[in-house]
């Protein structure tokens, strides 16, 4: 099959999609999933099953309908080799079929999802719902970040700083392909800076500088995008995909 890049060869952009899925599971979502996705959805059960299946179906529809020119059910996913151990079981996701230069990265928080799509470059995204998770600051923030958070009086300011740091870190680690297996407290995210910021990640065999920007999403959600600092691309946001009931 002819290689497909969704027109990114001309635009060189990063497209940002986001949406919310239903708390119930439409049969139309199940109909487009692969066997392994169906199995995982059934193991989850209840509302988590509906969220997982809905997000996977939404991503298939975005990629298949808007970029690859295939029915959503025909898109086949795989993974790149892990940069740490070369095991493809937990590397960065990729489109295995059809042959394409597309790169994408997905993040989900309950029913909410965030997807970045580009071609010929690595991207990483993270989305989080604002809640009381600031309690994990000791294992997620650097010493300087914790000091800055302690200096804030208003709880909402502390929460904002924590989640800005968290999403930026996760976006970088997902772009690198190591996910949350890295130690967050060693990665500086400069959350007091409204950004964009340049973040550096380095460990044995993995190193890079990343351009990281916060994403404007709906109230109650925080998101971030990471891309290679050496070749920053324009970002097209606001591509909202609503739940489908086909």
N, C-alpha and C positions, 0 to 999 in steps of 0.2 A: 504493500500500500504506500502511496505517496506520503511523505512526511508532512505532518500537519503542525502549524504553529499558531493558529488562531489569528493571523495577521500581525503578530508581535514583531516580525522581522522588520516591518516598516515603522511601527510606532515605538518599539523599545520600552513599553510602559509596564507598570505593575497594576493589575486590576484588583480591586478590593470588593468582595461580595460579602454580605452578611444577612442574617435573617433569624427567624424564630420558627421552630416547628411546633406541631400540636402535641398535646398531652395524650392523645389517643392515636392509634396506629391505623391509618388508612390502608386498605389492601393494595392500593396503587403504589404505595411506597415499597411494600414487600415484593411486588412484582418486578422491580428493577434491580433488586439486590443479588449479589453473587451468593453461592452456597455458604461460604465462610461468614459472610455478613449476616445471613439469615440465622445461622447457628448462634452467632454471638447475640443477636437480638433476642432470640428465644431464651437464651440463658439468662439474660438480664431481667426479663419479665416486667409486667406492669408499665408504669410511666417511664422508667429508664429505658425499657425496650422501645417504646414509641419515640423517645428522643433520639436514641442511637440510630434506629432505622430511618427516621425522618431526616436526620442530618446526612446520612450516607446517601439517601435517595436524592436530596437536594444537591449535593456535590456532583453526583452522577449527571443530574439534569443540567447543571451549569456547564460542566466540562463537555458533555456530549452534545447538547443543543447549541451552545454558544461558541465552542472552539474546535471540537473534533469532528463535527458533522456525522455523528453516530447516534443511534438510539442509546439512551442512558444505560440500558441493561447490557449493551455490547462493550462498554468501556471496561477494560481489565486493569486492575491495579497490582503493583508489586512494590518492592522496596530496593533502595540502593544499599550497598554493603555498609555496615556500621563502620565509621572511621576509626573506631577504637579496636574492634576485634574482627572486622570484615564479615561478621555474620549478617546476612540480609534479613534475618527474622525481626530485627528491631532498628533497621536503618531508616533513612528518610523515605517517605512515600514517593512513588513515581507512577506514571501511566505506562503500563506494560504493553497495552494494545489500545489504539493503533500506534505505530511508530511516530514519535513526535518529539519536538524540542521543548515542549511545555514543561514548566516546573510549577508545582503548586504546594501550598502548605495549608493545613486545616487546623483550627482550634475550636473546641466546644466547651461550653459551660452550661450544663443543664439543657434547656431547649434552645439556647442561643448558640450561633455558630459564626465563624469568621473564616474566610477563604481568600488567599492571595494567589493570583495566577500571573505568570509571566513566561518568557521563553529564553532558554540559553543562559540562565543565571539562577543562583540559589536565593530563596526567600524564606522567611520564617515569620509566623504570626502567633499571637496569643490573645485570648479574650477571657476576661474574668468578670464575675458579678461581684459588686461591692457587698461585703458581709463583714463578719467579725474576725476574719482570718489574720488580722494584724498580730494575733497571739503567736504566730510562727516567725515573727520578725527576727528572733535570735538565730534561726537557722537559714534565713533567706536573705538577710541584709548584711552588708559589710559593716565594720565598726563605725566608719564615718556616716553611713546611712542611718544606722541606729541612733547615733548621736544627734543627727539632724531631726529625726522623728521625735526624740525625747524633748527637743527644744520647741516643739509645737504644742500649743495649749489646747486648741480646739480638736475634739475627736475626729471631726470630718476632715481636718487638714492632715492629721496623722494617717487616716485611712487612705486619703488621696495619695500621699507620698509613698505609702507602702505598696499600693497597687500599681502605681507608676513604675516603681522599681521592679516589682515582680513580673509584670507583663513585658517590660523591656528585656529582662534577663531571659525569660522563657522564649521570647521571639529569637534572640541570638542563639540560644542553645538548640532550638529547633532548626534554625538555618544551618548551623554547624552539623546537625545530625546526631547530637548526643542527648538531646532531651533533658529530662530532669535528673538524669544520672550524674550530672555534674554538681559541684558544690556551689550553690547559689551565693553563699556568703563570701566567696572569693572573687565575684564578678561585680565590678563597679558599674552602676547604671545612672549615676548622677541625677537622681529623681528630683532634686531641687531645681534643676535646669528644665525649663519648659520644652526644650528640644527644638529640632532634632539634635541628637547627640551621637558622638562616635564612641563605640564600645570595642574593647579589645578582649579577645578570648584566646587563651593559649594553654595547651597541655601537650604532653608528649605526642608528636605526630599530627597535632591539630592546632592551627593558629589562623587568626584572621582579624581584620578590622571591619566593623559593621556600622553602617549608618542606620540609626534607629529613630523612628518617629512614632508619636502617639497618634491614635486614630480616633476621630470623633464618631462615636456610636450613639445609640439611644441612651437616655438617662438610666443610671444604675449599672452601666457596663463600662469597662475599661479595656482598651485594646492597644496593641503595638505591632509594628512591622519592622523587620530587620532585613536589610539588603547589603550587598558588598559595598563597602565604603569607597572602593576604587572605581566603581562604575555605577553611580547612583542614577536610578531611573525615575522618570516622572510617575506619580501615583494617581490613578484614577479611582476615586472613591464614590460612595453612594450607590453602588450597584446592589440594590436590595432585592433578594429573592424571597417572595412570600410563600407560605405553605401551599403545596399543590394538592388538589383532590381529584386526580385524574382517574 
